Amino acid sequence: MTFDPDAFFTLHADLPREGPGETADVAWAAGVAGIKPDARILDAACGPGGDIGALLRAAPKGHVTAIDLHAPFIDAARARWGSDRRVTLLTGDMTAPEGPFDFIWCAGAVYFLGIEAALAAWAPHLAPGAAIAFSEPCLFTDTPSEGAVDFWEGYARLTDAAGIAAQIDAAGFETLAARPVGDIGWESYYRPMEARIAQLRPGADARLQEVLALAEVEIAGWRAHRSETGYLLSVVRPRAASCAPGTP
């Protein structure tokens, strides 16, 4: 199939979030990071703003800068959060924000860059003591089935928790804690998508029908292999030595 952006974004329009996750993930990561009530937070690749509320609860006196490259997602987030002075919404590159930030949250989008590249891009925008939390595709077994591997459609960097930790270390960061994104987080993404598919199917043209069918295959694939693969949510911080100018 040739990627059809119009059909893809027709499916994804009006979804409450653009990837697996739940409020408990944000609360856990913020607790591990030890962020303060007045923390400056970056929601990198925020989608329609599904995690902004949880980030504000984690730092009720703080400020969330939410950025996404896809302008309609920012429009959707603005409809929900545009009147809140604690939120700044921007269309742009998530790797080039104006910091510094005490906490960077990225649900699923490090996938597009690679762990080392993403952490290197964000490092200059971190305040002293700041942390980053991100979710990354992960294998939960040493013997994954072909279906579990195929779920990620040839993702070259697919690895296990140890492999993710090694990439974090290679970027000059330490892992404070890590845990899988649970079933609730995945269903919070997929159930609204299923409802959207049912809504769109009766009037869909051939291109949209193909996108809807592929989405259903994806949903079924995760449900079939969720014990073998999913997202690992890692909370990381620059190693002390890596913060010193001129340190090799």
DOLOLUM-874005 format. One line per 4 residues: their letters; for each residue x, y, z of C-alpha. Coordinates in nm, 2 decimals. Layout:
N
a = X,Y,Z ~ ...
END
This chain:
248
mtfd = 0.00,0.00,0.00 ~ 0.12,0.35,-0.08 ~ 0.08,0.57,0.23 ~ -0.22,0.80,0.18
pdaf = -0.19,1.09,0.43 ~ -0.54,1.22,0.37 ~ -0.70,0.88,0.44 ~ -0.47,0.83,0.74
ftlh = -0.55,1.16,0.90 ~ -0.92,1.11,0.82 ~ -0.91,0.81,1.05 ~ -0.71,0.98,1.32
adlp = -0.90,1.30,1.32 ~ -1.09,1.36,1.65 ~ -0.93,1.07,1.83 ~ -0.86,1.16,2.20
regp = -0.49,1.05,2.17 ~ -0.24,0.95,1.91 ~ -0.08,0.65,2.08 ~ -0.11,0.41,2.38
geta = -0.10,0.56,2.72 ~ -0.30,0.66,3.03 ~ -0.30,0.91,3.31 ~ -0.14,0.66,3.55
dvaw = 0.17,0.64,3.32 ~ 0.22,1.02,3.35 ~ 0.17,1.01,3.72 ~ 0.42,0.73,3.76
aagv = 0.68,0.89,3.54 ~ 0.65,1.23,3.71 ~ 0.68,1.06,4.05 ~ 1.00,0.87,3.94
agik = 1.14,1.20,3.80 ~ 1.05,1.38,4.12 ~ 0.92,1.68,3.93 ~ 0.81,1.98,4.14
pdar = 0.46,2.14,4.14 ~ 0.59,2.43,3.94 ~ 0.78,2.22,3.68 ~ 0.83,2.34,3.32
ilda = 0.72,2.05,3.11 ~ 0.75,1.97,2.74 ~ 0.49,1.74,2.58 ~ 0.69,1.64,2.27
acgp = 0.47,1.52,1.98 ~ 0.16,1.59,2.19 ~ -0.09,1.48,1.93 ~ -0.44,1.62,2.02
ggdi = -0.33,1.67,2.38 ~ -0.43,1.35,2.54 ~ -0.17,1.37,2.81 ~ -0.18,1.74,2.89
gall = -0.44,1.71,3.17 ~ -0.23,1.44,3.35 ~ 0.09,1.65,3.31 ~ -0.09,1.95,3.46
raap = -0.21,1.74,3.75 ~ 0.15,1.63,3.81 ~ 0.27,2.00,3.81 ~ -0.04,2.21,3.90
kghv = 0.16,2.53,3.94 ~ 0.38,2.46,3.64 ~ 0.36,2.51,3.26 ~ 0.32,2.26,2.98
taid = 0.45,2.34,2.63 ~ 0.29,2.10,2.39 ~ 0.43,2.07,2.04 ~ 0.34,1.86,1.74
lhap = 0.44,1.88,1.37 ~ 0.08,1.81,1.25 ~ -0.11,2.14,1.28 ~ -0.46,1.98,1.30
fida = -0.35,1.79,1.61 ~ -0.25,2.13,1.77 ~ -0.58,2.27,1.66 ~ -0.76,1.98,1.84
arar = -0.54,2.04,2.15 ~ -0.62,2.41,2.14 ~ -0.99,2.34,2.15 ~ -0.94,2.15,2.47
wgsd = -0.66,2.36,2.64 ~ -0.63,2.69,2.45 ~ -0.79,2.88,2.74 ~ -0.56,2.75,3.00
rrvt = -0.27,2.99,3.07 ~ -0.06,2.70,3.20 ~ -0.05,2.56,2.84 ~ 0.14,2.68,2.54
lltg = 0.05,2.50,2.21 ~ 0.30,2.50,1.92 ~ 0.31,2.35,1.57 ~ 0.67,2.25,1.50
dmta = 0.97,2.02,1.55 ~ 0.96,1.84,1.89 ~ 1.34,1.82,1.89 ~ 1.39,2.20,1.87
pegp = 1.19,2.34,2.16 ~ 1.27,2.66,2.35 ~ 1.36,2.54,2.70 ~ 1.48,2.49,2.95
fdfi = 1.25,2.22,3.08 ~ 1.24,2.03,3.41 ~ 1.06,1.73,3.25 ~ 1.01,1.61,2.89
wcag = 0.73,1.37,2.81 ~ 0.72,1.19,2.48 ~ 0.46,0.91,2.42 ~ 0.56,0.69,2.13
avyf = 0.73,0.95,1.91 ~ 1.10,0.86,1.98 ~ 1.02,0.57,1.75 ~ 1.07,0.81,1.45
lgie = 1.41,0.93,1.55 ~ 1.59,0.66,1.76 ~ 1.66,0.68,2.12 ~ 2.02,0.82,2.10
aala = 1.92,1.09,1.84 ~ 1.62,1.20,2.04 ~ 1.80,1.22,2.38 ~ 2.09,1.41,2.21
awap = 1.85,1.66,2.06 ~ 1.67,1.72,2.39 ~ 1.98,1.73,2.62 ~ 2.06,2.10,2.56
hlap = 1.70,2.19,2.65 ~ 1.71,2.04,3.00 ~ 1.73,2.23,3.32 ~ 1.97,2.10,3.59
gaai = 1.83,1.78,3.74 ~ 1.57,1.74,3.47 ~ 1.44,1.41,3.34 ~ 1.29,1.27,3.02
afse = 1.01,1.00,3.00 ~ 0.95,0.82,2.67 ~ 0.78,0.50,2.55 ~ 0.96,0.28,2.29
pclf = 0.87,-0.04,2.11 ~ 0.99,-0.34,2.32 ~ 1.00,-0.72,2.31 ~ 0.90,-0.87,2.64
tdtp = 1.03,-1.22,2.56 ~ 1.36,-1.37,2.44 ~ 1.16,-1.59,2.19 ~ 0.90,-1.36,2.03
sega = 0.67,-1.50,1.77 ~ 0.69,-1.39,1.41 ~ 0.36,-1.21,1.46 ~ 0.50,-1.01,1.76
vdfw = 0.79,-0.90,1.55 ~ 0.58,-0.83,1.24 ~ 0.35,-0.61,1.45 ~ 0.62,-0.34,1.43
egya = 0.64,-0.36,1.05 ~ 1.02,-0.40,1.02 ~ 1.12,-0.15,1.28 ~ 1.50,-0.19,1.26
rltd = 1.57,-0.08,1.62 ~ 1.32,-0.32,1.78 ~ 1.48,-0.47,2.09 ~ 1.42,-0.58,2.45
aagi = 1.44,-0.38,2.78 ~ 1.81,-0.44,2.81 ~ 1.87,-0.31,2.45 ~ 1.67,0.00,2.52
aaqi = 1.87,0.06,2.84 ~ 2.19,0.02,2.64 ~ 2.09,0.28,2.39 ~ 2.00,0.52,2.68
daag = 2.34,0.46,2.83 ~ 2.51,0.52,2.50 ~ 2.34,0.86,2.48 ~ 2.49,0.96,2.81
fetl = 2.18,0.91,3.02 ~ 2.09,0.68,3.31 ~ 1.76,0.49,3.35 ~ 1.59,0.58,3.67
aarp = 1.31,0.33,3.62 ~ 1.12,0.15,3.34 ~ 0.79,-0.04,3.30 ~ 0.56,-0.15,3.02
vgdi = 0.27,0.06,2.91 ~ -0.03,-0.15,3.04 ~ -0.33,-0.29,2.86 ~ -0.54,0.01,2.97
gwes = -0.31,0.24,2.79 ~ -0.34,0.05,2.47 ~ -0.71,0.01,2.49 ~ -0.74,0.38,2.56
yyrp = -0.60,0.43,2.21 ~ -0.75,0.15,2.02 ~ -1.11,0.15,2.15 ~ -1.18,0.51,2.03
mear = -1.01,0.41,1.70 ~ -1.25,0.12,1.66 ~ -1.54,0.35,1.71 ~ -1.40,0.59,1.45
iaql = -1.36,0.30,1.21 ~ -1.72,0.20,1.25 ~ -1.83,0.56,1.20 ~ -1.63,0.61,0.88
rpga = -1.67,0.27,0.71 ~ -2.02,0.32,0.55 ~ -1.91,0.62,0.34 ~ -1.55,0.54,0.29
darl = -1.39,0.53,-0.05 ~ -1.14,0.26,-0.16 ~ -0.83,0.44,-0.02 ~ -1.00,0.50,0.32
qevl = -1.13,0.15,0.33 ~ -0.78,0.02,0.30 ~ -0.66,0.24,0.58 ~ -0.95,0.13,0.80
alae = -0.87,-0.24,0.73 ~ -0.50,-0.20,0.81 ~ -0.59,-0.03,1.14 ~ -0.81,-0.33,1.23
veia = -0.52,-0.56,1.15 ~ -0.30,-0.35,1.38 ~ -0.54,-0.36,1.66 ~ -0.59,-0.74,1.63
gwra = -0.22,-0.79,1.61 ~ -0.15,-0.61,1.94 ~ -0.43,-0.80,2.12 ~ -0.29,-1.13,1.99
hrse = 0.07,-1.06,2.09 ~ 0.04,-0.81,2.39 ~ 0.22,-1.05,2.62 ~ 0.52,-1.06,2.39
tgyl = 0.55,-0.69,2.28 ~ 0.44,-0.34,2.35 ~ 0.58,-0.01,2.47 ~ 0.84,0.02,2.75
lsvv = 0.81,0.35,2.93 ~ 1.15,0.47,3.05 ~ 1.24,0.76,3.28 ~ 1.59,0.88,3.22
rpra = 1.83,1.16,3.33 ~ 2.16,1.27,3.20 ~ 2.45,1.12,3.38 ~ 2.63,1.38,3.59
asca = 2.96,1.35,3.39 ~ 2.77,1.40,3.06 ~ 2.64,1.74,3.19 ~ 2.99,1.89,3.23
pgtp = 3.11,2.09,2.94 ~ 3.41,1.93,2.76 ~ 3.35,1.59,2.93 ~ 3.43,1.31,2.68
END
